[in-house]
Amino acid sequence: MTVYPILSTVLHDPTMFKSPNAFNPENFLDENGRFKKNEAFVPFSSGKRNCLGESLSRMELFLFFTAILQNFQLKSLVPPEDIDLTPQMSGLGNIPPFYQLCAIPR
C-alpha cells in the first residue's frame, strides 16, 4: 500500500492560519511582531517521512538569501499592491507565478 501525504491540506487549514489561502506573514508573528513557530507549517513533511535534507536546505537558503540581501537592494518592477500571488496551477502542488525583480548593487 502506498501513502501519499498531501501537505496542502495542513498548510491551508483555517483553524491554524488566519488567512490560509493568502500570503500573510502575521501567521508567523506574535502580538509583539516577533517570530513564533507554527506547528502546522510543515514544508518538509513530518514524522518518519520527514525530509532528510531539511537542515541542509534551511542552511543553504539562509546563506543564499543573506548573500543576496547583503549585496543587493531588491526592487519590484511593479507596485507591490499589484503583484498577484495566485498560483498558476493547482494539482498535487502549487506553481508560483513568475516575477521580475531589479537587483541594484549596494
HELIX and SHEET records of a PDB file:
HELIX    1   1 SER A    8  LEU A   11  1                                   4    
HELIX    2   2 PRO A   25  PHE A   28  5                                   4    
HELIX    3   3 GLY A   47  ARG A   49  5                                   3    
HELIX    4   4 GLU A   54  ASN A   71  1                                  18    
HELIX    5   5 PRO A   80  ASP A   82  5                                   3    
SHEET    1   A 2 PHE A  72  SER A  76  0                                        
SHEET    2   A 2 LEU A 101  PRO A 105 -1                                        
SHEET    1   B 2 MET A  89  SER A  90  0                                        
SHEET    2   B 2 ASN A  94  ILE A  95 -1                                        
END                                                                             
